Amino acid sequence: MKRHLTILSIVVILSIAFRFPVQAEIKLPAIFGDNMVLQQQTNAAIWGTASSNRTIKVKTSWNGENYSVKSDAEGNWKLKVSTPAAGGPYSITISDDKTLKLSNVLIGEVWVFSGQSNMYMTMQGYKNEPILGSNEAIATSSNENIRLFTVERVKSLEPFNDFPGQWLECEPENVAALSATAYFFGRMVQQALDVPVGLICSSWGGTRIEPWMSESGIKEFDWVSLPDKDMEDDYSVQTPTVLFNAMISPMVGFAIKGATWYQGESNRLEPKEYEKLMPGLIKNWRDQWGIGDFSFYYCQIAPYDYGSAGFNSALLREAQLNASTVLPNTGMACLMDVGEKQSIHPADKEVAGERLAYLALAKTYGLKGIQYSGPVLKEMKVEGSLVYLTFEHAENGLTTFGKELANFKVAGKNGRYYPATASITRDGITLYSPKVQEPITIRYAFDDFVIGELFNTEGLPASSFRTDDWKME
């Protein structure tokens, strides 16, 4: 009898539920939450889910403004709120009868950080691979005007609507687990601009560039195959689109100022393809966000001894240098001076983060009086057996900070390169080799592992470069 009543009760409850649907609570993707940063002085999108065909009301405390939008048949809704100049903390109230409140919200500058292991590498480093100066940097990192968001690693063959992660305050415990490159970037930008800064980190060690592009972006490259959507769950993290789908797509549309990138080691055997894929990824993300040509800066991979197998990694560095001039509002941070022969993960991530910050401060924010690039070859002239080089981004001249210029080589018609004696002059650099009386081309630091010694007086290094296009490995 009791069993009969229990079954009858369940049937009655279910029938009532179908006649009177349960009110769905307002839900937001993880990218919206307490402690977040919204991009200043823009129309910032906010979206989520609720019951179908409900009026969603949003109120922002910074101006007391009320916004509303109606959810669609599936319960999805999206609207934009007007953000003021940097400040806070503020709150955002979202309701459709029930109320959800986001607290401790700052308005400032928001940047995305992505790539492979050198971007993923946290302030506490990897096992037996430290971050230079990290203990002091972590200990002194408390800053109420920096906020942190790290996307947990996940992959998908189809675009996700959300990903795991949460906004955290900038405190030592949280900073220790954050991308070191991202932290040092954010610290400098926050200090220079004196505004809140939000750092969104989404990276995965050992990954190629193709997984970080959307399906529409990958279709632009006929040598890259789209994945089979019916494959089993054990598909590789290197599968094209699977990281964009899971770790980028859920935040597409979130108001940002720009993005930074540190990747390339896993694509180093295909430099020609990478030279096209790098601007392809930038264009793809800009197309997906739909907010114009937002700033996009990336690190050139640092020199490392990859051994005898495969191409000279200077070819990949060359591809990255070439790609940096293809699209507007882009730039490359050179790391020629911090590579380590025995570690693919340079310990000096402060240099990486701050050189990306120089690019942002100068090119995005228009800060005057600073340099954002190392010397870039402007012109080569040959007079007899002498080669004369001039450079851009060296208005105040060149320096080696006391080291010998040991990485220049010259070649003649026979194609053989020989070490050149190099000297800094008032106007640039002069090269000479007694073994090449009629030089026609030069190379600088064009080796797998090398420590660059050529800088401008602002302390930024020159990339490895060459003036020939001869085939090499």
Secondary structure, 3 states (H helix, E strand, C coil): CHHHHHHHHHHHHHHHHHHCCCCCCCECCCCCCCCCEEECCCEEEEEEECCCCCEEEEEECCCCEEEEEECCCCCEEEEEEECCCCEEEEEEEEECCCEEEEEEEEEEEEEEEEECHHHHCECCCECCECCCCHHHHHHCCCEEEEEEEECCCCCCCCCCCCCCCCEEEECHHHHHCCEHHHHHHHHHHHHHHCCCEEEEEEECCCCCCHHHCCHHHHCCCCCCCCCCCCCCCCCCCCCCCHHHHHHHHHHCCCCCCEEEEECCHHHCCCHHHHHHHHHHHHHHHHHHHCCCCCEEEEECCCCCCCCCCCCCCHHHHHHHHHHCCCCCCEEEECCCCCCECCECCCCCHHHHHHHHHHHHHHHHCCCCCCCCCCCEEEEEEEECCEEEEEEECCCCCEECCCCCCCCEEEECCCCCEEECEEEECCCCEEEECCCCCCCCEEEECCCCCCCCCCEECCCCECCCEECCCCCCC
